Amino acid sequence: MTMTEVPPSRPPAVRAGVARMVRIRSLPGKIRAIAFLSVLAVAAMFTVSWFAVSDARDGLRVIGHDAGPQVVATGDLYYALSDMDAQLAAVLLMGREQNLGSGRAKALQVYDQRRSQAHRALLQGSNLARNDPAEQQTARSMLDALGRYEEFAGQALQLDQRQSHTAGPPGQEVRSLYTQATDIMKLDVLPKAYNLTLDNGTTVRRTYESKHSAVLAGRVWVLLAGLVLIVILLALQAYLAVNFRRLINPVLAIATLATVVLIGGTIGLLTSEANHLKKAKGDGFDSVLSLSRARAISNNANADETRYLLDPTLADTYEQVYLDKSQEILYVPAGNLGEYYQQVDAKVAKGSGFMGFLGVEAQHVTLPGQATALSRTLDAYRGVQHDDAGIRRLSTTPGGRHTAIVLRTGTASQDFGSYDQRLVTLTAIHQKAFTDAIKDGDDGLNGWNIALPVAAVLIAILVLVGVRPRLSEFR
């Protein structure tokens, strides 16, 4: 008997695949497939939104709460250290005379205050950098160097007190001790403080460039992912309307509307956060850093003016260093101090034509009250240079050195204090802009770590609820 050959049955995996294809090609299968794509699109939109918001949060954290405050702390440290040395020079210049300027006792008191501020700023910087071994090591090295400075400074003060000289250059041994102290400050302590500022400033700039760009790019990705989701939801709505003769699915309509609201809200948030980052960096941090440097260098130049009178053997060196530092603060073309005085008068009166820290500030006037504060600072700086010209002229005339010392410790010191206060006021305008931008950015992000996942889950649920009645009709 001839047996009929029976074709071999399909493997189970093939049968399952065919069955799935049949189910997908069926009406309920197509509905499930589009709904599944909708959920995937919701997940994609949530993912890009989450990362974009996280970029904004990370940028605000680094700029406003980590590296940014470290820069401010090290800027305060630089000022306190430079003013320590300035006050020490003033004490040694006064000698035993008590009626010069604010007096020897006041200068010693300010010296002790600046020393305490320096130690506090070092401690604060060390605490902020507790996760950075290199910065921790730099802070410890600075403490060691500062200890050596204070040792030489203390010896100079004790010896000067015993010698009890009149106002003017102290004895050679005192000048030698002071030279060793100030060399440690200028060549070791201050450069380390400046390096800390530069390191943290670089961190802030890199973070800003990275996170600001990421937030702006995040807006584009949120928009693209959101548009894809809306297209899929509209396609699902149309497919249901055609096949079930329903004009609109209310639940899917709500899901679409919720998606539009979420897209608009997220893009608006990211735009706002990008603006806060830009303001914190451009109007706040950059200017605070620049003006803090200007203040510290100004104070150091002011100390060089005292050193010029304190040690005649190094007067030419201190005069050239004073000019170099003055050019950093406000740069004008000048080959010597005489030319510099004339150029400063002309350029400040004109209100333009100069560079340096104050020149950069003059080119970026964006905040309320900034123009007035800058104008007052420039006028005060011009007054400081007028005083310097008088001090140097008197010191080179016969019998005029004591008069130069009186001017230096009296009127010139007061005028410099006025300039310094106006510089502080100008810096405070930018500090407020920085603080406000960071606070507004932080406030804007409040609740978004909850709102985003809740909104995504809600839209996904609405999609599933919207198609469920139609799928139930096939059971």
VOMI-931418 format. One record per residue (C-alpha): residue in three letters; x, y, z. Coordinates in steps of 0.1 Angstrom, whole numbers, plus 5000, padded with zeros to 4 digits. Layout:
% residues N
ALAXYZ/...
% end
This chain:
% residues 475
MET500050005000/THR501450344989/MET501750585018/THR501050955012/GLU503951175024/VAL502951415051/PRO504851745050/PRO506851815081/SER505152045106/ARG506552395113/PRO508752435143/PRO507152595173/ALA509152915171/VAL508052965135/ARG504452905144/ALA504653155172/GLY506253415149/VAL503553365123/ALA500853395150/ARG502353715162/MET502453855127/VAL498853765122/ARG497853925155/ILE499854245146/ARG498254265112/SER494854235128/LEU492954545139/PRO493554495176/GLY497154405169/LYS497654725150/ILE496054925179/ARG498354755204/ALA501454825182/ILE500655195178/ALA499855225216/PHE503255045223/LEU505055295200/SER503255575219/VAL504555445252/LEU508055415238/ALA507855775226/VAL506755885260/ALA509755705275/ALA512055875249/MET510756215257/PHE511056165294/THR514656045290/VAL515856345270/SER513956585293/TRP515456425324/PHE519056445311/ALA518556805299/VAL517156915333/SER519956725350/ASP522556915329/ALA520957245341/ARG521057125377/ASP524657015375/GLY525657345360/LEU524057545388/ARG525557315414/VAL529157355401/ILE528957725393/GLY526757835422/HIS527657605450/ASP530957435444/ALA533757585422/GLY532157925421/PRO532157985459/GLN535757845460/VAL536758115436/VAL535258385458/ALA536858235488/THR540358225472/GLY539758585460/ASP539158695496/LEU542158495506/TYR544358675480/TYR543159015492/ALA543658925529/LEU547158805523/SER548259105502/ASP546759345528/MET548659165555/ASP551959255538/ALA550759605531/GLN549859675567/LEU553259525579/ALA555059765555/ALA553060055569/VAL553859965605/LEU557559945597/LEU557460275578/MET555760465607/GLY558360365633/ARG557660505667/GLU555560795654/GLN551960755665/ASN550261045648/LEU550760935612/GLY547560835594/SER545360615615/GLY548460525637/ARG550760235642/ALA548360055666/LYS545560065640/ALA547859925613/LEU548859645636/GLN545159575644/VAL544259555607/TYR547359325602/ASP545959085628/GLN542459105612/ARG543759025578/ARG545758735592/SER542658595608/GLN540658645575/ALA543458465556/HIS543358165579/ARG539558155577/ALA539558185539/LEU542157905537/LEU540057685559/GLN536957755539/GLY538757685506/SER540157365521/ASN536657255532/LEU535157335497/ALA537957135481/ARG537756835504/ASN537156615474/ASP540156745455/PRO543556605469/ALA545556845448/GLU543757155461/GLN543957015497/GLN547756975492/THR548057335479/ALA546057465509/ARG548457285533/SER551457415514/MET550057765517/LEU549657725554/ASP553257625558/ALA554457915537/LEU552258155556/GLY553758025588/ARG557258105575/TYR556058455565/GLU554558525599/GLU557858415616/PHE559958665596/ALA557258935600/GLY557058885638/GLN560858915640/ALA560859235620/LEU558159385641/GLN559959295674/LEU563259435662/ASP561659745648/GLN559959805681/ARG563259785700/GLN565060015676/SER562260275679/HIS563160475648/THR561460785634/ALA559160765604/GLY561060645574/PRO563160345565/PRO564060115594/GLY567459975601/GLN569059735576/GLU568459425597/VAL564759505599/ARG564559575562/SER566359245556/LEU563759055577/TYR560959225560/THR562459155525/GLN562558785534/ALA558958795546/THR557558985516/ASP559558755492/ILE557758455507/MET554458635503/LYS555058745467/LEU556858445454/ASP555258155473/VAL551958235491/LEU550258475467/PRO551058265435/LYS549557955452/ALA546458155461/TYR546158275426/ASN546657925412/LEU543757805434/THR541658085419/LEU542657995383/ASP541957625388/ASN538457685402/GLY537857955376/THR538757705348/THR536357455363/VAL533557705363/ARG534257805327/ARG534457445314/THR531257355333/TYR529457655319/GLU530457585283/SER529557215286/LYS526257245306/HIS524957555288/SER525457395254/ALA523857075267/VAL520757255280/LEU520357435247/ALA520757105228/GLY518356945253/ARG515657185242/VAL515957065206/TRP515856695216/VAL512856755238/LEU511056925209/LEU511856645185/ALA510956365209/GLY507756555218/LEU506756605181/VAL507356235174/LEU505056155203/ILE502356395192/VAL502456255156/ILE502055895170/LEU499156005192/LEU497456185164/ALA497955875142/LEU496455655168/GLN493555895172/ALA492955895134/TYR493255515132/LEU490655465159/ALA488355725143/VAL488455555109/ASN487955205121/PHE485455265149/ARG483555555133/ARG484255775164/LEU485056145158/ILE487556175188/ASN488855965216/PRO488656195247/VAL491256025267/LEU493756025239/ALA492956395233/ILE493756465269/ALA497056265265/THR497956475235/LEU497156795252/ALA499156685283/THR502056615259/VAL501856965244/VAL501857125279/LEU504756905290/ILE506756995259/GLY506057365263/GLY506757355300/THR510057165296/ILE511357385268/GLY510357695287/LEU512157565318/LEU515357475298/THR515357825282/SER514957985315/GLU517757775331/ALA520057845302/ASN519458215307/HIS520158185345/LEU523458005338/LYS524458275313/LYS523658555337/ALA525358385366/LYS528458335345/GLY528558655324/ASP527058915346/GLY528058765379/PHE530958525382/ASP533258665355/SER533059025368/VAL533258915405/LEU536458725397/SER537859005376/LEU537159275401/SER538359065430/ARG541659035412/ALA541659405406/ARG541159475443/ALA543859235454/ILE546359375428/SER545459725437/ASN546159655473/ASN549459495464/ALA550359805443/ASN549460025472/ALA551859825494/ASP554559875467/GLU554060245472/THR554860195509/ARG557759975501/TYR559160245478/LEU559460465508/LEU560460185532/ASP563560065513/PRO565360325492/THR567860065480/LEU564959885461/ALA563060205452/ASP563460165415/THR562359805415/TYR559259895436/GLU558460185412/GLN558559955382/VAL556459685399/TYR553959955409/LEU553560055372/ASP553259695361/LYS550459625386/SER548759955378/GLN548659855341/GLU546959535350/ILE544159725368/LEU543759995341/TYR545959965310/VAL546960265289/PRO549960295266/ALA552760435288/GLY556460365292/ASN556860515327/LEU554760645356/GLY554761005344/GLU553160905311/TYR550860665329/TYR549460945351/GLN548761165321/GLN547160885301/VAL544960775330/ASP543661135334/ALA542861165297/LYS541260815293/VAL539160825324/ALA537861175316/LYS536961035282/GLY535460725297/SER537060485271/GLY540360395255/PHE541660175283/MET541959805290/GLY542859605321/PHE540459475347/LEU538559805348/GLY538659825310/VAL536959485307/GLU534359605332/ALA533659925312/GLN532959715281/HIS530359505298/VAL527859735315/THR524559545317/LEU523259575353/PRO521359855371/GLY523660085390/GLN526759945374/ALA527560245352/THR527360485381/ALA529460255404/LEU532060215377/SER532360585371/ARG532860655407/THR535560375409/LEU537360525379/ASP537360865395/ALA538660725427/TYR541360535409/ARG542460855392/GLY542761025426/VAL544960735438/GLN547360795409/HIS547361165417/ASP548461085452/ASP551160845440/ALA552561115417/GLY552761355447/ILE554461095470/ARG557161025444/ARG557761385437/LEU558061475473/SER560361185481/THR562961295456/THR563061655468/PRO565561765495/GLY563861715529/GLY560661605513/ARG560761235524/HIS558961295557/THR556261495539/ALA555861215514/ILE555460965543/VAL552861195559/LEU550961205526/ARG551260835521/THR549960745556/GLY547361015556/THR545561155526/ALA546760885502/SER545760615525/GLN542260765529/ASP541860805491/PHE542960455485/GLY540360335511/SER537660535492/TYR538760375460/ASP538760025476/GLN535260075490/ARG533960185456/LEU535559875441/VAL533759665467/THR530459835459/LEU530959765422/THR531759405429/ALA528659375451/ILE526459455422/HIS527859165403/GLN527758935433/LYS524059005437/ALA523458925401/PHE525358605405/THR523458505437/ASP520058595422/ALA520658405390/ILE521758085409/LYS518758115433/ASP516258175404/GLY517757875386/ASP517557655417/ASP513957765424/GLY512957695388/LEU514157335391/ASN512257265423/GLY509856975419/TRP510956875384/ASN512556555396/ILE509056455406/ALA506956635379/LEU508756475349/PRO508256105358/VAL504756175371/ALA503856345338/ALA505456075317/VAL503655795336/LEU500355985334/ILE500556025296/ALA501455655292/ILE498455555314/LEU496155785294/VAL497255615262/LEU496555265276/VAL493255375290/GLY492255535258/VAL492755225237/ARG491454975263/PRO487655025254/ARG488354965217/LEU490454645224/SER487754515248/GLU485254505219/PHE487254215204/ARG487053995234/
% end
